[in-house]
Every structure is written in C-alpha cells, then in structure tokens.
Amino acid sequence: MKARFTFLLFGFLFSLSLFAQDGYEIKVKIKDYDQTKIVLGFHYNGKHLVRDTTEINKDGTFVFSGEEALKPGVYVVILPPENVFFEMLVDQKEQHFSVETSATNPAESVAFQNSTNNEVFSDYLKYLRDKNKEATEIQKTKATVGEAVINKKIADLGVSIREYQQNAVTENQGLLVAAIMKGAMDMKFPEFSGTAEQVQQQRFDYYKSHYFDNVDLADPRLIRSPLLYAKVDKYFEQLVYRTPDSINLEIDYVLSKAKANPETFKYWVTRFLNKYADLSTQYVGFDAIYVHVALTYYCGEDSMVDWIDEDTRKEICKDAAKYKAILIGTPAPKVKFKDQNDQWLDLYSVEAEFTIVYFYKPNCSFCEASIPKANAFFKERKDQGIKIISVCNKRGEDVPKCWETVKSMEIEDWINVSDPYAQGLSKFKVESFPTIFVLDKDKKIIAKGIGSEQLPEIINIYNQ
C-alpha cells in the first residue's frame, strides 16, 4: 500500500509539473536599466508588432507570462524609451526560460537559460560578429597583399561560415533555430561553362530554381520571423519578371508550397490579395494579379478560404469579377451613352483605329489640367484614326454643365456624351477623375489609368 501511494504521489506531482509548463513565462533581467516597463513584440510582415508588456517586479526582474502559449517565431524585447531591443526565439516546446542582458548593449550582451534555441542562436550571432570583424581586418591588408589574396581569404571565411551553419542545422533538426539558420545559408553553386553571358544566365536560372531549397514555406514559425518575409519579398522584387502573368505563376508556386499548413496558406494568400490590391492602383495592369488571387483562391465552390465570413468573401468575388471585365487585353464593356442631342450612342458603334474613352466631370481641377493635353494630342493625331469619347459625370438637370465644359475646354471635335444611368462609371469601375481607357479597333482595352501625357507613347507602341 505504501509503495502504491508513493507511486501515485509521484504521478500526481509529475502531472502538476506538466500543467505548470502550459502557457509561457519568460523572465528578463536587465543590468543598468532604470525604467519600469519593457515590451514584448514579434516580427510580422516586416514590422515589429506588440504582443505583451510587463512591469518590473520587486526583485528587479521582468516577467512576460500568459496562460496561452505564444505562437512560435522570432520575438523582440524592446526597452523604452530608446527602444533598443534584442531578439529571441520562441518555439513550441520552449516557452519557459530566462534572459539576462544589459541596457547599454542588449543584443550583444544577452544570455539565455533553459532554451536550446536561444543558446544556439546566441552562439551563432556571436560567431558571425567575430567573422565580420575578421573580414574587416582582412580587407585592411588589401593594399599590401593584393586583391587575389584577399578574395581567397574572404572565400575561405565563407566556407567556414557555411560549415558552421550546416553543423548547427544538423545538430538541431526540428528546432526553430535550425529552420532559421538553414534559410539564411548562402547558396552553393555548381560549376558552369560557356561564355561569360551564358554562365551569368545559368547562375541566374539555377539561383531562381533553387531559391527556396533551404526554406520551408509551410513552416508557420517562419511567418513570425524576418527571414521568410524578406526572402519572399526579394524573390518577387528581384527574380520575377514584373508582368501579371509571371507574377501570377509565382504566386501559385508559393501557395502550392504553403498550403501544406493552414496557417501559412492563410498568411500568404491574404498577403498577396492585399498587396496586389494596393499595387493595382500604382501599376497599370496589376489589377490582373488581384483578380487572379481572388478568383482562384477566394471564389467558386472549391474556395480555399474559410476564415472570413461569407458576405465578405462574396464582396471580394463580386469586386474581382468587375475588375476582370476591364483587364488589359479584354473587350471593353458594352455600354451606351447619350449625346448632346439626347440620342443614344453605342460604344461599339464608334469606328476608329484607337478609341480613347475619357471619363471626367465639370469643375474638376485635375480634369481641367488634363483635357488640354489630351486635346493637343488629338489635334495632332486625329488623322491617324483616333477618336476621343468624353464621358461627363453628370446626370439629370446637371447634364447641361457637360456641354458648357465641352465649349469652354474647346473639345467640340471630340465625341461628347453623358452617362445618364452611370453605366459607364459602373462597368469601367471609374473611381476618380479623369480616368482614361485606350481601346484598339476591336474595342479591346490596351491601356487604362494613364495620364493624358502618356497617350502619344501608348499609340506609338501599338503602331510599331
């Protein structure tokens, strides 16, 4: 009976120790720090977001704690008022540890207890700082030993750094520190042959095709790190052709890798949708990327998005469908306008090599600055089969103001119409004035959202 009681007591105490490890508790001791509060943040979307704050305890320590575990990632402890900080890794199974550092240089003087991730990472950062100092000293001898010797020594440093990284990754498989260090490793290229230009192209192709070899795009821990955000951003900015078709292909590639984990898929598909919704207002044709992401991943019966309410999802799909109708390369929407004689004009009835649909409204300062430029272009090029349809944003009793503007701006030679039921505004998704669309002879959209000064360039391109 006594032995059994001892066994049960041990089991009870063991279960209590497991329960006590739930949530998170990070104790921080800071030398030479005279403030009473510190902040816990984390990396997300290239920024530091605040997760927690804590006040100093009677024993001079700070404790971040909570009943719910922190999501794994790279966190920062920020020291007001200077807002200097140091980084630390929080992994699934390491959420109870201690930190000591100094307020004068928190990043370099930090030391951890009970956290393998952070101990390995701190050693790694110290190693890199030492190697950077070594590289600096090597560079100072360039004048005496020559560039070839310097390059050889720097290359040898690179080899030793890579060996250090590889060993640390191998010894810490599964830990967050291993995922981060592996993702930071420089690529090792094979030997290429051919002309200098051919070798350069081969290196680029190899670099692009192996760019994500060391990064798991489905690892949700990396979402909360500077590594993954910067790496994917660099990929799209430097390695992908800045055309909608190319970007769409690469988005699909990234999402095909990320969808292995619901959290990473949610992060990337949301980020791509928001990013290219913003960029569509800055770069002509980029609305095709927003449309692709929305219609491919948010819309339809096989929608992969289940984290937003149905009304919001339907609104996104409705918006994307409208933009799809006015993408560059698609036939312009079929609309009718009314001319000054109150007669209907079908857009598709206008025969021209190029039709410029110019949406404006009277007493618009931007329009008053833009219209003369478009008119000068029209007078110079109208013999080349170019026609301009000015669509005035006035209805009902205000329509006469349209014709007053036509006269005052001296654009009687244009095809001047009103949009009585706002069909044009709706179907062309006009949200500001002036808005210009350029159509070819078949009424396909070849340019949009441009300024009047860009009209000659657009026409010249399509006349080549």
N, C-alpha and C positions, 0 to 999 in steps of 0.2 A: 504494500500500500504506500509506504514511504517513497519507494523508488518511483512509483507511478505518479505520485504527487509532484515529485521533483521534475519529472519529465513534462507534466502538464504545465508547471510553473515556467519551465524553460520555454515551452512552446508559446505561452501567453506573453512572456517578455519579448520573445522574438517577433511575435505579431505586432506588438506595440512599437518596436523599433522600425518595422516596415511601415507602419502607419505614420510614424513621425517623419518619414522621408517624403511624404506626399508634399505637393506644392513646391515652393522654392524658398531658400534662405541664403542670402549672400552677405557675409559680414565684411565690412570695409573699414580699415584703419588707415588714417592719413596723417603723416607727420607734417608739422609746420603748417597746419591748415586752421585758420581762425574763424571759419564760417560754421553755421549750424545746420546747413542743408546741402544735400547732394542729389543729383538727378540720375535716374537710370533710363537710358534710351537704347534704341536699336537701329540698325541700318535697314532702310526700306526705300526703294525707288530712288536711290542716290541721295537720300537725305537721312538725317537723324530724327526719329520720332520718339517722343517721350512715352515711357511705359510706367514709370513709378518715381516717386520722390520719398525721401526719408529724412528725419531729423536726427541730430546727434544724441546718443544715449549718455547716461551718467558716467559710464566708464570710458567715454571718449571714442566710441566706435559708432559706425552707421550700419544699419541692418535693413536690407531690402528683403521683404518676405511676403508670401501670399499663399493661400490655400490651393490655388490652381497653378499648375506648373507653367513656367514660361515656355513659349514656343522657341525651339532651338534656333540658334543663329549667332551672329556677331553683335554683341551688345557694347554700349559705351557708358562709362560712368563719368558724368560731367560735373566739374567743380565750379560753381558760381563764385564770384562774379566774373572772373576772367574767362570762364567756360573752357578751360583746358580740360582734357579728358584722356582716359586710357581705354583701350578695348579689351574685351574678354569674351571667351567662347562659352555659350550655354548649350549643352547637349541634353538629349532626353534623360540620360541616367546620371548626369552631373549637374544638379541644381542646388546642392548644399556644399558650399565651400567658402574659404576665407581669402581675403586680399589685403595686402599691405603695400603702401606706396608713399610717395612724398608729394606735397603740393607744388614744390618747385619744379619737378620734372616727373610727373606721374607716369608717363608712357614708358620711360626707360628705367625707372626705379621700382616698377611693380613686381610683386612676388605673390605666388598663389600657394594655397594648401588644399589638399583633398580634391584636386582637379587635374587629372592627367592631360586633358585637352589643353588647359591653360599653361601648365608646366612645359609641355612640349612646344606650344606656340611661343611662349616667352623665350625659351632657349633658341628657337628658330629666328625670332626677330633680333635677338642679341647677336646671333651668328651672322645675320645679314648686315647688321650695323658694323660689325668687325670687318666683314668682307668689303663693305663700301669704303671704309677707312683705308683698307689695304689697297683698293683700286685707286684711291686718291693719291696715295703715296707712290704707286707705280707710275701714274701719269706725270708726277713731278720730275721723273727721271727721263722723260721723253727726249729732252734736248741732248742728253749725254749718251744714251744707249740706242737711240733710233726708234722709228715707228714700228718696224717689223718685230723688234724685241718686245715692245710694249703690247702690241696686238697678241703676241704669243702668250704673254703673261696674263693678259685680260681673258683670253680664251681659256687658259688653264683654270682661272678663277671660276669661270662659268661652268666648267666641267665639275669642279669640286662642289659648287653650289647645287648642281643638279644631282650629284651623288648623295649629298646630304638630304635633299628633298626626297629622293627616291627611297632612301633607307628609312626616313621618318614615316613616309606613307606606308611602306611595307610593314613596319613595326606597329602601326596604329590603325590598321584596317578597321573600317566601320565607324571610327570616331570622326567627329566634325573636323578636327584639326587635319586629319588625313585628306578629307574631301577638299578643304581649302588649299592646302599645300599642293595637292595634285593639280588643282585647277590653275594654280599660279606658276606651274612649271613651264619653262620655255620649250618650244617645240624643237625636236631634234630632226633635222632634215637629212634625207639620203643624198647621195652624190648624183648630180645631174650633168648631162653632157649636151653639147651643141654650142651655138653662138651665144654671146652674152645676152642677147634679147630672148633667145629660146630658153636659156637657163632661168632668166628672170621670170618668164611666163610659167615655166614648170614649177618654180618655187611658189609662185602665187597660187597656182592651181592646187598644189599639194597643201599649202598652208590653209586655204579655204576649205578643202575637203576634209582636213583633219583638225579643224579649228576647235571642235567640241569634243575631241577624243578624251580629254582629261577632265571633262565636266559632266556631271550627271544632271541633265536638265529636269529630271523628275525628282530631284532631292529637295524637299521643301525647306530644309535648313538653309540652303543657299539663297533662298529668296530674301532672307534677313541677313544678308552679307553684302559688302561692297563688290565682291568678286563677280557674282553672276550678273548683276545689273550692268556693271561696266563692260563685262565680256560680251554680252549680247548686244549692248548698245554699240560697241566698237564694231562688231560683226556687220550690223546693218548700216553703219555710217561709212565704213572703210572697205568692206569686201563685197557688198551687194550693189549691183547697178541700180541707180535711183530712178527706176521706172516702175510703175504699178505692177506690171506682170512679174518682174523679177522679185520685187518685194513680197508679193502675194505668195510666190513659190517658197520663199524662205520662211515666211510666217507659218505656212503649212508644215514645213520641215521642223521648225522649233516646236510647234504644238503637237506634232506626231511623237516627239520625244517626251514632251512634258505631260502628255495625257495619261501616262502610266500612274500618275499620282493626282488625285482630285484637286489638292491644294495648289500644286504647281500649274495645273491646267487652268484653274480659275484665275490665278495670278496673271499668267501670260495672255490669255485671251482677253481679259479685262483691260490689261495694259495696252495691248495692240489696238483694241477698239477705241479707247480714249485717246491714245497717242495720234492715231491717224484721223480721228475726228477733228482734232486740233490742227494737224498739219494740212488737212484738206482745205483749210481757209488760207493757208500760206503758200501752197504749191499747187499750181494748176494740174489737174488730173489725179491728185492724190485722194480725191473722194472715192476713186475706184478701189482703193485699198480698204477704206472704211466699209464700203458696200460689200466687198468680198468677205471680210471678217464677220460682219453682221449676218449676211445671208447664209454663209457656210456654217457658222457655229451657233448662232442665236436663233435662227428661224427654221421653220419646217417641222414636220412631225418627228424627225430624228434629231431635234435640237439637243446639243450637249450642255446647254446652260440651264441649271436648275436652282441657282442661288438667288435669283431675282424674282419678284412677283410677276405673275402672268401679264398684267396690264403694262408694266414697264417693258417687258420683253416684246409684247405686241407693238408698242410705240416705237421701239428701236427698229423692228422689222418694217413697220409702215414707213418710217423715215428713210431707211435704206432703199426700199422699193422706189421711193420718189427720186432719190439720187441716182439710182440705176437707170432711170428713164432719161437722164441728161448727162450720162457719162460721155466723154470724148470718144468719138467713133460710132456712137449710136444715132439713129434717126431722131431729129428734133421732135418734140411733142406736137401733135396735131391740134392746132388752136385757130380760132377765128377772132379777128379784131374788127373794130368799126372805124371807118374813115371819117373825114370832116363832113361828108355828105350823108352820114348816117347809114352807109352801106357796109355790109359785112365783107371782110377781106380774109380769105383763107391763106394762111402762111404758105402752104404748099402750091398755091396758085401763082406765086411770085417766081418768075423765071429769071435766073441770074447765075453767073459762074460762082459768085460768092454773095451770100445774103448775110448782112450784119443786122442782128436784132438788138436794138439799143433801148433798154428799159431806163426811163428817167421819170422825174417828177418836177413840176414847175417850182421855182423859187428854191431849188436845191443848189447850194453853193458849189458842191463838187461837180454837179452836172453842168453848171454854167462855166466851169473851168475846163471841163472835158469836151463838151459839144463842139466848140470851135476847132479843136484839134481833129476831131472826127470829121468835121465838115471840110477842113483843109485837105485831109486825106481823100475824102470822097470826090472833091472837085478835081483833084489830080488824077484819080484812078477810075472815075465812073465810066470812062470809055472802055475799060477792061472788063466790063460785065459785072460791075459791083453795084449792089443796091443796099441802101440802109433803110430799115424799118424802125422808126422811132415809136416806141410804145409808151404812152403817157399814163402815169399812175393817178388818174383822176376819173371819177365816176359821177353819174347823175348831173346835178346842177353845176358841178365844178368842171365839167368837161370843157367849156369854153376857155378856161385858163390854159388848156393844152394848145389851142390854136393861137392864143396870144403869145405863148412861148415859141411856137414854130416861127411866127413872124419876127419876134424880137431877136431870136437867135439866127435868123436868116437861113433856115433849113427847109424852105418850101420845096426844094428839089428832092428831099427825102420822101419816103412813103410814110406819112404821118398818121398814126391811128391812136385810138384809145382802147382801153381794156375793160369794157363795161361790167363784166362779171368776174373780173380778176382771174380769168382762166390762165392767161399768160403768166401772171405772177405766181400762181399756184403750181402749174405744171413745170415751169422753168425754175421753181424754188428761188425766186428773187427775194433776197433778204436785205439788200442795201442798194443805194442808187449812186451813180449809174451802174448797171450791170450789162455786160456786153457778151453776146454769143456770136460766133462766126460759123456759118454753115456753108458747105460746099454746094455744088449744083444739084446734088441729090438730097439736099437738106440734112446731111449728116453733120453732126457737131464736130468741128475741127479745132475749136478754141473757145474758151469761156473764162469769165472772171478776169479779163485783161483790161489794161488801160487803153485809151484812145491812141496814145503814142506808140503802142505795140502793134497796131493794125498793119502798118507797112511791112513789118518784119514777118508777121503771120502770113500775109498774102504772098510775099516773096518766097517763103519756104515752100508753100504749096504750089507755086508756079514753076518751081525748078524741075 
